[in-house]
Amino acid sequence: MNSLAEPSEAWPDLAYGQWKNTYATLHLWIQIIGKVRLSLTPWLNHSWHVTLYVTARGLTTSPIPFGERIFQIDFDFIDHALCFATSDGLQAQFPLRPQSVADFYSATLTTLENLGIEVKIDERANEIPEQIHFSTDHLHASYDPDSAHRFWKILVQADRVLKLFRTGFIGKCSPVHFFWGSFDLAVTRFSGRRAPPHPGGVPHLADDVAREAYSHEVSSAGFWPGSSPIDYPAFYSYAYPEPAGFRTASVRPDAAFYSDELHEFILPYDAVRGASSPDEALLAFLQSTYEAAAKSGGWDRASLECSLGKIDVPRAIS
């Protein structure tokens, strides 16, 4: 599992330094679309109502309610377009190309207005150090189609393996979903116990939102394309609240380590991409870091866990 192999084209290279400008712009574009969903959707526990989802072409909001209609917005990273569709048969799109955040913001709201959808969003970016207003941001204007396509292809693989990992848990568990604020694909397991209030302090995110998100004990894992202090794409796993002994637990594969800065385990994406079996390497990381959280946190594992799901085989009930 830890031996190196010729990387599969399904797990493409994506060096942070080569696409950081596109990454920064795309992060803000996706926040705009995520906030459209946020502004029209009733609150669901742990902010699950705001997330996007991986599709066969990119990322989607999934259906958003608007009166008696629904609509959805999709990023297409194959043909590089932002696509709009409504339940009454209307469709629209505009190309993903180098353009400022301000122009993307204006084009999004204009397209929605033309579809008969009036929406107002908080145009301040969340969970990034800078205070950015979408309507006036002409600094971020990069879009490299190849990098965006590579990013989506990684999400496809991560989404697939995270969904398999999710089948091994029968307690409360989130969907596999993409958070546009922190810009990561995540799945979260819950012990069933309440957690102490989260300290907050996330850049440009209300403390009440963070405290509601972490109202219960969690073991959470996912994929993140990187930025300071980890300037490379990586898989991560953390526990909240972090139990004693978690950070010193033995985890797999050998390339995984605990980051004192991030307070979570990190597995560099390149270690997965270069493994003889990327799926096995990633599953080993997900399982071993979850076990570190569950064991050190005293979770009722017998009541929460099951074997990984198999196609067309019902879960056995003892």
C-alpha positions as CSV (number, residue, x, y, z in Angstrom):
1,M,0.0,0.0,0.0
2,N,2.9,2.4,0.7
3,S,5.0,1.5,-2.3
4,L,5.3,4.0,-5.1
5,A,3.7,3.4,-8.5
6,E,3.2,5.3,-11.7
7,P,0.4,7.7,-10.8
8,S,-3.0,7.0,-12.4
9,E,-4.4,9.6,-14.8
10,A,-7.6,9.4,-12.6
11,W,-5.6,11.1,-9.8
12,P,-4.0,14.0,-11.6
13,D,-1.2,16.2,-10.5
14,L,-2.2,19.6,-9.0
15,A,0.7,21.6,-7.6
16,Y,-0.6,24.5,-5.4
17,G,1.9,27.0,-6.8
18,Q,0.8,26.3,-10.4
19,W,-2.8,27.1,-9.9
20,K,-3.0,29.3,-6.8
21,N,-4.4,32.3,-8.7
22,T,-7.1,30.3,-10.3
23,Y,-7.7,28.6,-6.9
24,A,-8.2,32.0,-5.2
25,T,-10.6,33.2,-7.9
26,L,-12.6,30.0,-8.1
27,H,-12.9,29.9,-4.3
28,L,-14.7,33.3,-4.4
29,W,-16.8,32.3,-7.4
30,I,-18.0,29.2,-5.6
31,Q,-18.7,31.2,-2.5
32,I,-21.1,33.4,-4.5
33,I,-23.0,30.4,-5.7
34,G,-23.0,28.8,-2.3
35,K,-24.4,32.0,-0.8
36,V,-27.3,31.9,-3.3
37,R,-28.2,28.5,-1.8
38,L,-27.6,29.8,1.8
39,S,-29.9,32.8,1.2
40,L,-32.9,30.7,0.1
41,T,-32.7,27.4,2.1
42,P,-33.9,26.8,5.7
43,W,-31.2,26.1,8.2
44,L,-30.2,22.5,8.5
45,N,-28.1,21.1,11.3
46,H,-24.3,21.8,11.1
47,S,-24.8,24.0,8.0
48,W,-25.5,21.1,5.8
49,H,-28.0,23.2,3.9
50,V,-25.2,25.4,2.3
51,T,-23.0,22.8,0.8
52,L,-22.3,21.8,-2.9
53,Y,-22.0,18.3,-4.3
54,V,-19.7,16.6,-6.8
55,T,-21.3,15.7,-10.1
56,A,-20.2,13.9,-13.3
57,R,-19.2,17.3,-14.7
58,G,-18.3,19.5,-11.7
59,L,-20.2,20.8,-8.7
60,T,-23.9,21.5,-8.1
61,T,-26.0,23.3,-5.5
62,S,-28.6,20.6,-5.9
63,P,-32.2,21.9,-6.0
64,I,-32.9,25.2,-4.3
65,P,-36.4,26.2,-3.4
66,F,-37.9,29.5,-4.7
67,G,-41.5,29.8,-3.9
68,E,-43.2,26.9,-5.6
69,R,-40.3,26.5,-8.1
70,I,-36.9,25.0,-7.6
71,F,-33.7,25.7,-9.5
72,Q,-30.1,24.6,-9.4
73,I,-26.7,26.0,-10.4
74,D,-23.9,23.8,-11.7
75,F,-20.3,24.4,-12.3
76,D,-19.3,22.4,-15.4
77,F,-15.5,21.8,-15.4
78,I,-15.6,19.8,-18.7
79,D,-17.1,22.5,-20.9
80,H,-16.3,25.3,-18.4
81,A,-19.6,26.9,-18.0
82,L,-21.9,28.0,-15.1
83,C,-25.3,26.4,-15.8
84,F,-28.7,27.4,-14.5
85,A,-31.9,25.3,-14.7
86,T,-35.4,25.8,-13.2
87,S,-38.2,23.4,-12.6
88,D,-40.4,25.2,-15.2
89,G,-38.0,24.4,-18.0
90,L,-35.9,27.5,-18.2
91,Q,-32.1,27.2,-18.7
92,A,-29.2,29.6,-19.0
93,Q,-25.4,29.6,-18.8
94,F,-22.3,31.7,-19.2
95,P,-18.7,30.6,-19.7
96,L,-16.1,30.1,-17.0
97,R,-13.2,32.2,-18.3
98,P,-10.7,34.7,-16.9
99,Q,-13.0,37.4,-15.4
100,S,-13.0,39.3,-12.1
101,V,-15.0,38.2,-9.1
102,A,-17.0,41.4,-9.5
103,D,-18.0,40.5,-13.1
104,F,-18.8,36.9,-12.1
105,Y,-21.0,38.2,-9.3
106,S,-22.8,40.6,-11.6
107,A,-23.3,37.9,-14.3
108,T,-24.7,35.5,-11.7
109,L,-27.3,37.9,-10.3
110,T,-28.3,39.1,-13.8
111,T,-28.8,35.6,-15.0
112,L,-30.9,34.7,-12.0
113,E,-33.0,37.8,-12.5
114,N,-33.6,36.9,-16.1
115,L,-34.9,33.5,-14.9
116,G,-37.3,35.3,-12.5
117,I,-35.3,34.6,-9.4
118,E,-34.6,37.5,-7.2
119,V,-32.0,36.9,-4.5
120,K,-29.8,39.0,-2.3
121,I,-26.7,37.6,-0.7
122,D,-24.1,38.8,1.8
123,E,-21.4,39.8,-0.6
124,R,-18.6,39.5,2.0
125,A,-16.3,36.5,1.5
126,N,-16.1,34.0,4.4
127,E,-13.3,32.0,6.1
128,I,-10.4,33.7,4.4
129,P,-8.1,36.3,6.1
130,E,-8.8,39.2,3.7
131,Q,-12.1,41.1,3.8
132,I,-13.3,40.9,0.3
133,H,-16.6,42.2,-1.2
134,F,-17.6,40.4,-4.3
135,S,-19.1,43.4,-6.1
136,T,-15.8,45.4,-5.9
137,D,-13.2,42.6,-6.3
138,H,-11.4,43.2,-9.6
139,L,-8.1,41.7,-8.2
140,H,-9.0,38.0,-8.5
141,A,-9.7,37.3,-12.1
142,S,-7.8,34.1,-13.0
143,Y,-9.2,31.0,-14.6
144,D,-7.1,28.2,-16.0
145,P,-9.4,25.6,-17.4
146,D,-6.9,22.7,-17.2
147,S,-6.3,23.4,-13.5
148,A,-10.0,23.6,-12.7
149,H,-10.5,20.3,-14.6
150,R,-7.7,18.7,-12.6
151,F,-9.2,19.9,-9.3
152,W,-12.6,18.5,-10.2
153,K,-11.1,15.1,-11.2
154,I,-9.5,14.9,-7.7
155,L,-12.8,15.7,-6.2
156,V,-14.4,12.9,-8.2
157,Q,-11.9,10.4,-6.7
158,A,-12.1,11.8,-3.2
159,D,-15.9,11.8,-3.3
160,R,-16.0,8.2,-4.4
161,V,-13.7,6.9,-1.7
162,L,-15.2,9.1,1.1
163,K,-18.6,7.7,0.1
164,L,-17.3,4.1,0.5
165,F,-15.8,5.0,3.9
166,R,-19.1,6.5,5.0
167,T,-20.8,3.1,4.6
168,G,-18.9,1.7,7.5
169,F,-20.8,3.8,10.1
170,I,-24.4,3.5,11.2
171,G,-24.4,6.4,13.6
172,K,-25.2,9.9,12.6
173,C,-23.0,10.9,9.7
174,S,-23.0,13.7,7.2
175,P,-23.3,13.4,3.5
176,V,-20.1,13.7,1.5
177,H,-20.3,17.4,0.6
178,F,-18.3,20.4,-0.4
179,F,-18.0,23.4,1.9
180,W,-17.5,26.6,-0.1
181,G,-16.2,28.6,2.9
182,S,-13.3,26.4,3.8
183,F,-13.1,25.0,0.2
184,D,-13.0,21.3,1.2
185,L,-14.8,18.1,0.5
186,A,-15.8,16.5,3.8
187,V,-17.6,13.7,5.6
188,T,-18.3,13.9,9.4
189,R,-19.1,11.1,11.9
190,F,-20.8,11.9,15.2
191,S,-20.4,10.1,18.6
192,G,-23.9,11.2,19.6
193,R,-22.7,13.2,22.6
194,R,-22.8,17.0,23.0
195,A,-19.5,18.9,22.7
196,P,-18.3,21.9,24.6
197,P,-19.0,25.3,22.9
198,H,-16.6,25.9,20.0
199,P,-14.3,28.8,20.7
200,G,-15.1,30.5,17.3
201,G,-12.5,32.8,15.8
202,V,-12.8,31.5,12.2
203,P,-12.0,34.4,9.9
204,H,-15.1,36.3,8.8
205,L,-17.5,33.6,10.1
206,A,-20.0,34.3,12.9
207,D,-19.1,32.4,16.1
208,D,-22.7,31.3,16.3
209,V,-22.3,29.4,13.0
210,A,-19.1,27.7,14.2
211,R,-20.7,26.7,17.5
212,E,-23.8,25.2,15.8
213,A,-21.6,23.3,13.4
214,Y,-19.6,21.8,16.3
215,S,-22.5,21.3,18.8
216,H,-21.7,17.6,19.0
217,E,-18.6,15.5,19.1
218,V,-17.2,14.7,15.7
219,S,-14.6,12.9,13.7
220,S,-14.3,14.6,10.4
221,A,-12.2,13.9,7.3
222,G,-11.9,15.2,3.8
223,F,-9.8,16.7,1.0
224,W,-8.4,20.2,0.8
225,P,-6.4,21.7,-2.1
226,G,-4.1,23.5,0.4
227,S,-2.9,27.0,1.4
228,S,-0.9,28.3,4.3
229,P,0.5,26.5,6.3
230,I,0.0,23.4,4.1
231,D,0.8,24.7,0.6
232,Y,0.0,21.5,-1.2
233,P,-3.2,19.4,-1.7
234,A,-3.9,17.0,1.2
235,F,-6.4,14.8,2.9
236,Y,-7.1,15.6,6.5
237,S,-8.8,14.2,9.6
238,Y,-9.5,15.8,13.0
239,A,-11.6,15.3,16.1
240,Y,-13.6,18.0,17.9
241,P,-13.2,18.2,20.8
242,E,-9.7,16.7,20.4
243,P,-9.4,13.9,23.0
244,A,-6.2,13.3,24.9
245,G,-4.0,10.8,23.0
246,F,-5.4,11.6,19.6
247,R,-2.5,13.4,18.2
248,T,0.0,10.8,19.3
249,A,-2.0,7.9,17.9
250,S,-0.4,5.6,15.3
251,V,-2.1,6.1,11.9
252,R,-1.6,4.8,8.4
253,P,0.0,5.1,5.8
254,D,3.5,6.1,6.8
255,A,3.3,9.5,5.0
256,A,0.5,10.7,7.3
257,F,1.4,13.0,10.2
258,Y,-0.2,15.2,12.8
259,S,0.0,19.0,12.1
260,D,0.4,21.0,15.3
261,E,-0.6,24.2,13.4
262,L,-3.8,22.8,12.0
263,H,-4.6,20.4,14.9
264,E,-5.4,17.5,12.5
265,F,-3.8,14.6,10.7
266,I,-2.6,15.3,7.2
267,L,-1.9,12.9,4.3
268,P,-0.4,14.6,1.3
269,Y,-2.4,14.1,-1.8
270,D,0.8,13.1,-3.7
271,A,1.3,10.2,-1.3
272,V,-2.1,8.9,-2.2
273,R,-1.7,9.6,-5.9
274,G,1.7,7.8,-6.0
275,A,0.6,4.8,-4.0
276,S,0.3,1.3,-5.6
277,S,-3.4,1.4,-4.6
278,P,-4.6,5.0,-4.0
279,D,-8.0,3.8,-2.8
280,E,-6.4,1.5,-0.2
281,A,-4.0,4.2,1.0
282,L,-6.7,6.7,1.4
283,L,-9.1,4.2,3.2
284,A,-6.3,3.3,5.6
285,F,-5.8,7.0,6.5
286,L,-9.6,7.5,6.9
287,Q,-10.1,4.4,9.0
288,S,-7.0,4.7,11.2
289,T,-7.6,8.4,12.0
290,Y,-11.2,7.7,12.8
291,E,-10.2,4.9,15.1
292,A,-7.7,7.3,16.8
293,A,-10.6,9.7,17.5
294,A,-13.1,7.0,18.6
295,K,-10.7,5.1,20.8
296,S,-9.2,8.1,22.5
297,G,-12.6,9.7,22.8
298,G,-14.4,6.7,24.2
299,W,-17.0,6.4,21.5
300,D,-19.5,3.5,21.7
301,R,-18.0,1.9,18.7
302,A,-20.0,-1.3,18.9
303,S,-23.2,0.6,18.4
304,L,-21.9,3.0,15.7
305,E,-19.8,0.9,13.3
306,C,-20.4,-1.7,10.7
307,S,-18.5,-3.3,7.9
308,L,-18.0,-1.4,4.6
309,G,-21.0,-1.6,2.3
310,K,-21.1,-4.0,-0.6
311,I,-23.0,-3.6,-3.9
312,D,-26.4,-5.3,-3.8
313,V,-25.8,-6.9,-0.4
314,P,-28.0,-5.7,2.4
315,R,-26.2,-4.9,5.7
316,A,-26.4,-8.0,8.0
317,I,-28.3,-7.5,11.2
318,S,-27.2,-9.5,14.2
